[in-house]
Amino acid sequence: MDEIDRYIYIDGHDDFLVDLFPYKINNADNFYFRKHPEGLNPNSFNFKTYWGAFGKSCVEGKWVNDAGTWVYMMPKLFFYVNYVTISDEKRERINPRLMDNMWIMFTYFLCCEGFSGFEDDDKYTCNKYVGKLQKGEKLQPYELRKLELSNTVKTKSGEYKQYIDPWIYLTETYLITDNRKTPLGNPLYENGYYHMMVLSARATFKSYTVFMGLFLHEWLFGSVRKYKDIKNSNNALLFGIASPQSDALARSIGNLDRAYFSFPGQYDFPTKKKGKTVKYWGAFYKNTRGQWKVDKGANEVRHLVKTKQGKTIINGSQCQIQTITPKNDKIFTGDRFRYGIIEEVGFCDNLKNIFVSCKDAFEVGDDQTGSLVMLGTGGDMEKIKDSKEMFENPEAFNIFGIPNYWEKGKNKKCGLMLGANYKKESLKKDGNTIQKEALIDIIRTRSEQIVSLDVVSYARYLAYNPIYPKELLKPVNKSPLPLVELSAQRESLIEHDAMNLLSVVGSLKYKDSKVIFEPDLERTLEPILEWGRDEKLTNTVGAWVIHEMPQSFIPDDLYYILYDPYRQSGEGTSLQAIYVYKYKFKSKGNDNTLEDTIIASYVGRLKNLDDSYEEAIKASYFFNAKVFPEMNVTGFAEFVDRRGLRDRMMYIPKSVLEPIKGSTASSHGRSHYGYGVKVNYDMNIWSIHRVAEWFSKAVEVDEKTGIPKRFNYQNVRDLRLLSEASNFNFDNKSDYDAMSALMLLPYLLSYLDGIEVEMPDQYETMLEMKYNKYALPNIERPKILVSKLSQTI
């Protein structure tokens, strides 16, 4: 079966969009069932008939004939669009307008609830165990038992139906590629629950759909799949709603509160007292004790009904609402939760700890019984490490993953992302985004923004309005570094497999009174190439990665070792970083070797501290280079003195440091030993600006126009350095070993280049240069060359 081409391009641009719901609704009015009768007495036949039929669609969903195509409107979508009211842009109460945003979100919710096909589909199944069998995988005993109990996975002839991934089936198969032009019955739920992760651009209605669609439906209907079972629904479910950002959570809970008391079907029963009535709040309303609001600490809302005499006749579901603190990772523990919803996971730096702590709260034996629902918004992803790992590796956390369309050709999965193309209703027709017009609008707007915004503000703008996960999955910090470009450079290196094609992994070893490089031909070494996972490493030894081998004759002033050592021997999470910087290469004739960049690195930790220090010394011999260390830790200096290695160290005159604020005060700046540098906060401010300028320096300029065609960051091949640089947070510099080493480079270059040191007035001073491709719309980005190690990327 052919798959749908979901990609949208425009001529002359390499940007693209992904259409997550390629079927286009012909008439949104066909899906509206919200002209509810008013003034009906709840005890009347008409009331019970109308709301009974409506409730059936809320629980089982509804098939709608959309100009010849039968479209399944899933239960929670039907409920949200036709029962719930929300506030519009003018804060007026309206029913939600049906848009493709909602089809995408509620399709994802249905998949996460275990959707495994339709009852009357005799051709296809989405049962994951059939999928495993058809892929040749072996089922576990409990999986076999579940498959044997199912009577929906085989055709009438006794063969297994053809398996299709639930997401593909719901967004492509039954609607487009194999449209049977008939309703296919009720959904099946044999795949079990999955956790959910939804990240999005701002203003895509993510929070509305989750709180008023997903949660509110489950609160009122109690996980019922068939309406005939409504009287036997689970009326004692436990829910949790939390966020590290109380303001964001308060907005969502406030919207929920307004919706809860605005249900249709309300009726005022008269009483014997004149002018007094008793409010009936609607057919599916549940009486609650407690308030839908965010308090300090935890707040609880409970479905509770008592008689006039105070006797409890219903003690039902309860919802706990609380804020998350950095030390509180047990927010959903102690009981079985149906949903645990976390708003703004980008601010949650202990997300994986929360996941591990509450995992048992969503499981009973081998069965998952509930879902952790994780929501994040672009531009608010300050503490992105855990969210990024979980989004990009959904299967490791039993998060339902959709195809990662944005990583072409890699056959990976990811969580759900709604990009900026789904924001504007003005670019929709019958709720369908006009994707090509949306892409043109995004490119035009980005071209305008890059002219007026500084680097950090522009990076934040992209995070608010991403069209790729990589634009959203990065921290937005106060940093003058070209974060977007550094991240894109790393992605490009990975995409072109530059690590294997252009770099060599191995060890530096002493042999016959000299140092040699021994390549890792057996691939037993594990270089540490990604930032953010050091605490989880089982092997911290690391390896040398050489991006360009030294020439046979090495002049004395070509290579320099930038070294950030760690403090103590033994076990620990801190790593050392050694970076080999190649200075400007003065050659005659044409030469395409690297220069003014990093050509080798070692990041790792050895059990013996002296052995770790020895790696920097070995590098100094192999590259005929002087070591320029950060001297805030004195252990390395003691090692140097003990071994008589001062001749291997790099000294710079005190005059280089004097203009830097704070560098010569309180014993900072030039170290007591005379070599290397001892840094402080003010010096780090100066250094990070100089590193940003170094990354963004033009290294190739169009001779006719004078427009830069290539920048220095594009010569950086080191994956670990790029990973740290694109995630760099100045206030937590100690967490970034590679960047700490690179931040020594400006002091070295100030001496080598004779540059006069100037201190910026304040940290908020941002670079004026613009690096993004939207600043150079007519310049084609250089492509990676992969034929020889010596080629420049």
N, C-alpha and C positions, 0 to 999 in steps of 0.2 A: 504494500500500500504506500502510495506517495505521501510524503509529508508536506505540509504547507510551508511555503517560503514566507517567513515572518519578518524579513528584513526590509527596511525602508531606507532608500538612499536618495540623494539629489546629485545632479551632475556637478562636478568640480569640487566635491567635498568628500573627505574620507569618513566623516561622522555618519552614524546610522542609528536608527531606532529599531526596537523590537516590538512587534505587535503581539501582545500577550493574549488577546482574544480576537482572532482573525475573522470570526463570523460577525457580520454586520446586521444588527437589528433593523428590520424594515420599518416597523412602526411601534414606537415605545408605548403608545396608547393601548396597544393590545395587552400589555402586561399590568395595566393599572386596574385595580379592583378596590377602589377606596371611596366610592360614593356611598358611604354607609348610611343606612336609615337612622334618623334622629327621633328621639322621643318614644322609642319602643319600650314598653314595660318589660323588664327582664323575666317576668313570670308569664309573658305571652307566648303563644305558639310561634308567631312571626319572628320574635326575638330569637328563640331557640333554634328555629329552622335556619335563619340567616347566619347567625354566629356559629352554629354547628358546622355548616358547609364551609364557612370562612376558616374556622379552626382546623378543619381537615386539610385545607391547602397550606396552612401554616406549619402543619406537622409533616405532611407527606409531599409537599411541593405541588406544582401545577404544570401540566403540559399546555402550551399555548401555540396556536397555529399562527405563525408569523409569515404571512404571504406564501404559504405552501410548505414552509419548513416548520416542523414541530420542535419547539424549543422547550427544554425543561427548566422551569423556574424553581430553583432549589428552595427548600422550606424556609431557611433563614432569610433569603433574599425576598421571597414573597412577603414574609412577615415585616421586614424592615421597610420595604417600599410602600406597602399597603396598610400598615397598622400603626407604625411609629410616626411621630411628628418630631421635627428638628427645627432649629433656628436657622433662617437664611442669612444672607449678607446684611440685611437690614434688621436682624434680630426678630423677624416675624415668624410665626409658627407655620410651617409648611410640611407636606409629605416630601420625603426625599425624591429628587428627580432621578430617574433610572438612567445610569450611564455605564459605559464599559468598565470604569473603575470598579463598580459594584459587581459586575459579572466576574471580573478577575478575582476580586477578594472573596466572594462567596463560593466561587468554584474552588479556590484554594481551601477554604474552610471545609467544604464537603469532602475534599480529598483527605484532609486531616482527621475527619470523623470516621474514616475507614471505608469510603465509597469503593465498591468492588464491581459495579456494573448495574444494569437495569434488569428487573425481573423478567421482562418479555423479550430481551435480546437473546436470540437463539444462536448468534454467531460469535459474539465477543464476550470476554470476561476481563475484569480488571483485578481479579483475585490474585494477590501477590504470590501466593504459594504456587499457583499454576504458572505464573511468570517465572518463578525460580526453576520449576521443572523444565519448562520450555527453553530455558537458558542452559540447561544441563547441570544445574546445581542440585546438591543433595539436601533433602529436607530433614530437619530435626524431628524426633519422634512426636513432639507435641504439635508441630506443624502438619505432619502427616495425619494426625488424628483430626485436626480441624478441617483439613481438606476432605477427609473421608466423610465427615459429618455434613458437608455442604451438598445440597441437591441443586445448585444453580450453576455449576461450573462445567457441566457436560452437555453435549448436544443430545438430541433424541436417539441418535445412533450409538451413544455411549462414549464418544470421544471427547476429550477436553476441548472446550471452545478456544478460539485464538485469543491469546493474552495481548492486551494493550495497556500501557501505562495510564493510570486514572486521569492525570492531567492532560495527556494527549487525547484520550478518548473524549473528555468533556469539552475540550476547546477546539478539537479538529474532527474526530472521527464521526460521531453521530450527527454532527451539524453540517460537515462539508465533504470530507473525503468518502464517506459511505452513508449518505443521508437516506434512511429508509422511508422517509416521508410518512411516518406514523408514530404515535406515541409508543414508548417502550416500557411503560409500567413504572412501578415504584423503584426507588433506588435500593440497592443492597449495601450492607455495611459489614463485610466479612474481613476487612483488612485490619481492624482494630484502630485505636486512636494513635495519632502522631502529635508531637509537639509542633508548634508553629513559630516561624520567625518572619515578620513582615517589616521591611525597611522601605522608606519612601521619601520622595520629594515632599516639600510642604504643600498643604492645601490640596491633597488628593483624597480627603474624606476617610482616611485610614482609621482615625480614632472613632468617628461616628459609626462606621460599619462594625467595628469590634465591640464597642460598648453598647450601642443600641440595637445592633443586629445579632451578633454572635452571643454576647453575654445575656442580654435581656430576654432573648428567645429561650435560652436554656433555663434561665431563672423562672420563667413563666410556665414552660411546657415540660421541663424535667426530663429531657433526653428521650422522650417518646418518639418512636419511629412510625407507628400506625395509630391513627386517630381513635380506632376502636379500643385502644389500650389507655386512653387518656385518664380514665378513672383509676388506673393502676400505676400512674406515673410515679417516678421517684420524687417524693416531696420533701426529701431531707438531704439535698445536695449541699456541698460545701464549696464556696468560691473564695478566691483571694484576689484582691486588686492592689497593686503596689507600684511605687515609682521612687527613684532617688530624687526626683524633681517634684516637690509638693505643688508648685504653681501649675505645672502641666497636668498633674493628676487632678487638681481641684477643678480645672476647666472641663476635663472629661467627665468627672463625677457630677459637676453642675449641669452639664448637658443631659446626663442620664436622669438626674433628679427632675428636670423640667419635662422630659419625655414621659417619665413614669406616671405623672399625674395629668397627662394630656391624652390618655387613650380614648379612642372612639367608643360609642355604645354606652356612654354615661347616662345616668337617669337620677332624677331627684324624687325620692318617695316623699309624699306629703305625710305630715304627722298631725296629731290632734292639736298641737300648738300652732296658732296662727302665724304664718310666715316662716315656720320652721320646716326644714326638710332633712331627710337622711340621704346622703350622697351614695349612689351606687357607681363605682369607678370604672366599670367596663366588664366585658364577658370574661376576660382572662387575667384581670387584675388580682394581685395577691396582697392582702393586708400585711403591712410591715411594722415592726417596732425598731426604732433607731432612725437616723437620718442619713440620706445619701450625701455625705460630705467628708472632707479630709480634716481630721483633727490632729493635734499633736499626739504622737504615739499611734495607737490603733483604734479604729472605729468599727462598729459592727452593726449590720442591718440584718434582721431576722424576719422570716415569714412566720407570723404568730397571730393566731386567732383565739380570742377568749370570749366566754359568755359574759352576760351582764353581771353574773355573780362572781366573775373572776376565774372561772374554771377554764383551763387551757384545753381547747379541742383540736387545735392544729399547732404543732411545734415543728415547723418545717425547715426549709433551706436557710442557710445563713451566708452572709458575705462579709469578709473582713477587709477593711480598707486601711492601708498604712503606708507610710513613707519608708524607704530603705536607707539605712545608714551603712557606711563602709564596713562596720564590724558585724552587721546583722545579715547573715547569709542563711538564716533558718526561718524565713518568712512564710514558707509553705510546708511546714513539717508538723508531725504529730497526729495527722488524720489523712483521710483520702479526699483529695480535691478533684472536683470536676474540671474547673478551669483555675489556673493561677495566671493572672494577667500582669505583665510588667510593662509599664509605659516608660518610654524614653530610655531604652537599654544602653544608648550611647553614653549616658552618664553613669552607668553601672559598672564600676571597675572590678566587682566581685561576681560577675554574672555566672561564670563557670562554677564557682563555689556554691552559689545559690542552686544551680542546676543539680550538682552532685548531692547537696543536702536534701533537696526536695524530691529527688528522683523516686524514692519509695512512696511518696505521697500520691503518685499518679500510676502506681502499678499494684497488681495483686497477682503474685506468682509470675507466670509467663505473659500475663495479659496486661496491657496498658489500659487504664480505666479513666484517664483524664489527660489534659493537655496543659503544658506550660506555653503561654501565648506571649511572645516577646515582640515588642513594637519599638521601632526607632525612626527618627526623623532626620533627614539631611540637615547639616549645619549644627546639630546638637550632639555630635558624636565625639565628645572630648576624650572619653575613655573607651576606645574602640577595640582594644586588643581582643577581649573575649568575644564580643559580638562578631567581629570579623572572622575569627576562627570558626565559630559556630555557623555563621551564614555560609561560609565557603566549604564547610565540611558537614552538611546536614545529616548525612547517614550515620556519622559517628555519635550523634546526639539524638537519634530517632526523630529528627525534624523532617517533616515531609519536604522533599526537595523537588523543584521543577528543573528542567534542563537549563543549564547556564548558557543561555543563548549568546550572552555577551562575550564568552570565551570560546570563540569559534574553533571548531575542529578538535576540542579537547574532551568531549563526551563527559563533562562534569555536571554536577548538580549544585544547586544553591537554594537558599530561601527565596521568598517572594520579594521582588523589588518593583515598586511603581515609580516610574521616572517622571520627569517634568513634562513630558509629552501628554500626560493624562490630567494636567492641572486645569487648563482653560476650557470652560464651557463654550466660549465663543469659537473654539476650534473643534466643536463637535456637531454632528448632525444625527438626530434621533438618538442622542447619547453616545454615538460612535465617534471616536477621535479621528479626525481627518489627518492621518499620520504624516503625509508629505508636507502639508501646510504647517503642522506642528514642528517638524524638523526645520523648515525654513525659518519659522518664527524663533526657534531656539538659537539657531546660528546667527541670525540678525541681532538678537538681543545680546548674545555673548560678545559679538563684535563691538557692540556699543559699550558694554560694561568694562571690557578690558582697557578701553581708552581712559575711562574716568576713575577706575578703582586701583588702589595699591595692590601689591601681590597677595597679602593676607586677606584683604577684603574680597578680592576676586576669587581666591580659593574657597572662602566661605560662601560666596555666591554660588559657585559650582556645587558645593555640598548641599545647599538649599534646593538646588535645581538640577540634580544629576540626571544623566541619561544612561550612565553606566554604573554598575556597582562600585567600581574603583574610585569614582568621583565622590561617592558617599562614604565608602569604607576607609576613611582616613581621619585622623584627628585634625581638628581645626584649632591650631594654637597660635599664640602670638609668636610668629617666627618670620624673619625676612627670607627664609629659604624658599626656593621655587618648588613647593611641595608637589604640585600637580605634575610638573615636568619630571621631577625625580622619580615619582611613582610610575609615570608612563615609561621612562627609560628602563626601569626594572622589569616592567611587564613586557616590554619589547625584547629585552635580553632573554627572558624566560621563553617567550613565544618562539624565538629563533634558535633556542637551545644553545645559546652562546657559551654557556658554562662548559659544555662538552666540546664545542667546536673551536673556541678561542682561548680557553684557559686549561691549566694543568694542575691537578691536585697531587700533593706528595709531602715529603718530609725533608728537612735540612739535617744533614748528618755530618759528623767529623769523619774524615778519612785521609790518612797519610798527611797529617798536619794541615789540612785545608778542609773547607766545607763544601760538600756536594749536595745537589738536589736529587732525591730519589723519588721518581714518580710512582704513584699508587696504581700500578698496573693491575693488581688483583682487586682493586676497589674495596679495600677493607677499611679505609679511613672515612670519616664522616665530617666534612667541613661544616661549620655552623653558619648558615647562609641567611637565616631569617631572624629578625628581631622580634621579641615579644614572647618567646617560648623557652627562654633560658632556664626558668624554674622547673620546667617539665623535662629537661634533657636527662637522659639516662647515661649518655656518653658526652663528657665535656672536654675530651682531649683535643678535639678539633683537628685541623690540618692546614698546611700551607696551600694557598691558592695563588698561582702565578699567572698573570694575564699576559706578560711579555717577558721572555727570558733575557737576562743581561747579555750584552755582547762579549766577545772574547777578551777584548781590552777595555777596561772600565776606567775612565778618568776619575780623578779624586772628587770632582764636584758635580757628579751626575745624579747620584742616588742619596737619599736621606731616609733614616728610619724614624718614624713618628711612633712613640710608644706610650701607652697608657697601662701601667702595671696594676695589679691588685695587691691587697694589703697583707693577707695572711695565708699560710699554708693550709692544707687539708681540704675537707669538704666545704662547699659553698656554692652560691649561685653567681657570684661576681666573676666575670671573665676578664682576661687581659686582651688588649688589641694592639697588634703590631702592623703598621702600614708602611709600605715602601713607596716613597714618593720619588718620581723621576722628574728632574729639573729640565729646563730648556735644553734641547739637544742641538748643538751647533755642528752642522754637517755641511759638506759641500755637495751641490747637486740635489737631485730629488731624493726625498727620504719620507717614507710613510710610516715610520715607527711612532709610537706614542711619545708624548712629552707633556710636561706640566700636568701630570695626573698620577693616579695610584696604579702601580703595575704589579703589586703583590700584597698579600695580607695573611695574617694569622690571627684567628680569634679562638680562644679556648682557655682551658684551665687544667693544669697538671697538679698532681697531688703534692709534689715537692716544689716549694717556691723557687729554689735555686734553678731547678730544671726549667721553670717558666721563664725566669730571667735569661736563661741561657739561649732561649729562642731568639731574643732580640740581638744577642751577641753573634749568634750564628748568621743571622741575616746581615749584620754589618760586615762580616767577612765575605759572605757569598756575593754581596752587591758592592763591595768596597765602599761602604757607606758609614757615616757617622750616625750615632743614635741620639735623637733629640727627645728626651722623656719628659712627661709631666712629673714634677718633683714634689707633689703634695704628699706622696707616700715616700718615706726615706729608705725603705727596705732595699730598693734597687740600688740606691747610692752606696749603701753599706756593702752590697754584693760587689759593686764595681770596685770599691776601695780594697776589699778583701782579695779580689782577683787581680788587682793591678791593671784595670781596663780603662783608665781615664783617657787614654789616647783614642779609644773608640767612641768617645762622647763628643757631642756637638755643643760648642760654646758660642754665645752671641753677646755682643757688647751690651753693657748696662744701658747705654744711651738709646738703644732700640726700645726699651721698655719704659723709660722715664716719662714720655708723653701720655702713657695710658693711665687713666685715673685709677689710683689705688695700687698700682703695680709695684711701687717701691716702698709703700708704707706697711708697717706691721710685718716685716720680713717677707712680704709677698713679692711677686715679680721674679727677678733673677734669684735662683736658688742659692742657698748657703754654699753649695758645692761648686757653683760657678757655671755648671752646664745645665741644659734643660731649662724649664721654667716652672715656677710655682704660681698657680692661678688663683684668682678670687672672683667674686661675683661681677665686679666692674670689668675685669679683664675678659670674662666670658661674654659680656655684652659686646665689647669691642670685637672679640674674635668671631662670634657668630655672624656679625654683619660682614666681616671680611670673608668668611667662608661662603656666605651667600653671593658676594660679588665674584668670588673665584668660580663657583659653580656656573654663574650666569655670564661669565666673560665670553665674548664672541671670539671664536677661533677660526671662523671662515666667513668672509664677507663678499657679497656680490660686487665685483669690480665696477660695474656700470651704475648700480643704484646705491651702493654703500650700505645696503640692508644686510644685517647678519643672516647667514644661512645655517650656521651651526654654532652651538655653544659648548662650553667646557664640560657641562654635566653629561653631554652625549659621548664623551670619551671615557666616562667612568664605567667600568665593567664589573665592579665588585658588588655582588648581590647583597651581602650583609651591610655594607656601607649605605647602599641605596635604600635598603629596608629601614635602617635607622634614620637616615636623613629625611625620608618622606613621612616618617611618624614622629619626628623630633619634637620634644616638648622642653623648652628651655628651662622651665622651673624644675624639671626632673633630670637634669643633665647626667647625674650619676648613674641613671638607668641605661645610658647609651654609651657603650664602651668604644665602638668604632668612631662615633662622632666626637667623643672626648679626645681620641687620638688625632682625628683630623683637625680639631680646633687648635692644635699646636702649629699647624701649617702657617697661619698668618704671621706668627712671630718669626718663623724661619724665613718666610718670603720678604718680610720687612727688612731683614738683614741682607739677604741675597740680592734683592732688587733695589735696595737703597731707597725704599718707599718711606716717605715721612708719615709717621703715625698720627692719625687724627681720631679723636674720641667723639662719638655721637652724643648729642645732648641728652637723649633719653632712649630707652629701649624701644619705645613705640615708633621711633623713626623707621620708616619703611623704604625699601628701594624704589627708585623711580622707574627702573627698567621694567618692561613687560616681556615675559618670556613665552606666553601661551601662543599656540598656533593661530588663535583668532587675531593676534596682533599682526600676523604676517600671512594674510589669506592667500596671497599669490605665490608664496614660496613653498615648494614641495619639500617635505621633510626628508632628509637623507635616509636611505634604507641601510639596514645592517648588512655588512659584507661578511661572508662566512668561509671564504675559501682558504685563507691562511691565518695562522696565529698572529702574524705581525700586522695584519690589516687593522686599520682604525675603524671603529664602529661609527 
